[in-house]
C-alpha cells in the first residue's frame, strides 16, 4: 500500500467510524421541520381543484379501480396507488392521497440524508436532511398530486444502495445490487423515462462496485436483471392488451410530438398568456428563431403504433431541420434548469388557502423557491468540484445528471430534474460541511464549464421568472 | 477523471480469474430468458377473435370492458366501419357503452 492509499484507508476508517454512529438522532429536527413545511403546503392546497396531470392521474386511478383496466399512456405506478387507495378508503381516498404525499416527502428527506451520509459521512447526512426539509421546490410537491414524490421514494433508496455498494470498505453484496435493481424497476413503473437509468447505473456499478465478494460485473448484471424482472410482469400485461411489445408505457410519442416539433411549450410558464404552443419570453424566442412548419401527430391506428410513429416523425423532423433542432434543444435545457418549479406554477394556477392564501405569503414562498434552485445547483457544483468525495460518487452524480439532461432533451421542464435532486443535495451538503480537497485540474476545468453553462442557461429564464412573480402579486 | 484529480480515487481490484465467461453466460442466459418470456407473452396474447368473444361475455361487465379496451388499444375499431362498433355496443352491457363514450368518445364520431 502506498502513502496515498494509506491516507485513503485512514480517511475511510474515520468515515466508517463516524458512519457507524447512528444517523437517525441527527434527523429528528430536520424531519420535524420537513413535516411542518409539507403539512403547511398540503393544507394550503387541500381545497384546490386538481388540475392538468393531477386530474388525469385521479381519473385514471378511479377508472382502474372501477373497471379493472388501465387507460393511461403513462407508466402505471401512480394511478395504481390511487386505485388501491380508492379501493381501501372510498370517498376519502383523495384526502388520504394528500396525506400520503406528505409521508412520502418525509421518507424522501430521510433517504436523501442516508444517501448524503454515504457520500459525506454523518454530518453530511444531517446537513442534507436540513436542505431537503427546507428546499421548497421539493417540499412543495407535498401539496400536489403528481407522481414525483412516489418516484423519488423508490429511486432515492436505490441510489443510496448503489452509493453504498461503491464504498471500498463495505462488502457490496449481490443482495444490495438486487435491492437497488428492484427499486429502479419499481421507479421505472412510476415514471417511464426512469428506465433510462437502469443501463446507465448498471454501467456505473460495473465500473465502481466494490469487489468485496461478488465481481463488479456480477453486481451490475444482478442489478439490471432485477430491474428488468420487476418490469417484466407489466410488459407481459402490455403484450396481452396492446398485442405488441410495450415495455412500460407509450408516453414518449406524446412527448416527441410536443418536444421534437415546432411547438414551444414550457409547462412551468403555462397559463401566463399567449398561445399554448408558444411560451412567453423574448430571449427564448430569439434563441429558437423561426420554427419550420409543425408536423401533425398520427391520428389513426393502435395507440402504441401511433406513439412509435410520432417518435419516428419527431426524429425525422430533427434531421430535416438540424439548426432549429439544436437551437430548440438549448431552450429545452433552459426549461430543465429554470429556477421555476411546479410548486411555484401551482401557486399561480391554483388558488391555495391559508397559510399560502395571501399574496405576500405566496410571493415569499415563490421568491424563496426561485432563489433556492440556483443556490442548490451552484453549491452542488462546488461540492462535486472542490470537496473530498470518492470518484465513484462523483461519477454517480454525473451519470444521473447525464440521464436527466438526456431525457429532457426531448421536452424539458423543471419537473424532470427531480431524479438528480437527491445527489445534488448530497453534494451541496458536502460543500457546506465537507473537507476541501485538492482541486483536480480536470475537475476544476469541468466545473468552470458547467458553472458558466448554468449561468448562461439561466439568463433566458429571467423573463419567465419575472412574469411568474408578477402574476403572484 | 485521473487519479491525480481525486485523492480518494479507487483503484479497481482485479476480477477473480475464471469469472468472465461465467458472467457472460449468465448475462446471455438471463437475456435469453427475458426474450423467451416476452415472446411467449406476445404469442400467448389473446387474439382479436378471443377479445371480441370476451367483449360479449354475459354477466361480466368488467371482462367486457377490459376486452373492449384491448380491442381499442390494438386499433381494431378504427379499421372497422362505425356501424359495426355501434351494433357491437348495442349488444354489450351498459358499462361497455359508458366506457367507450367516456374514455374513447372520438371513436363514435362519424368518419
Interface residues (C-beta under 8 A of the other chain):
Chain A: X4 X5 X7 X8 X11 X63 X67 X68 X69 X71 X166 X168 X207 X208 X211 X215 X216 X217 X218 X221 X225 X228 X229 X232 X235 X236 X239 X240 X241 X242 X243 X244 X245 X300 X301 X302 X303 X304 X305 X388 X389 X390 X391 X392 X394 X395 X437 X438 X440 X441 X442 X443
Chain B: X1 X2 X4 X5 X6 X7 X8 X9 X10 X11 X12 X13 X15 X16 X19 X20 X23 X26 X27 X30 X34 X37 X38 X41 X42 X44 X45 X46 X48 X62 X65 X66 X69 X70 X73 X74 X75 X78 X95 X99 X103
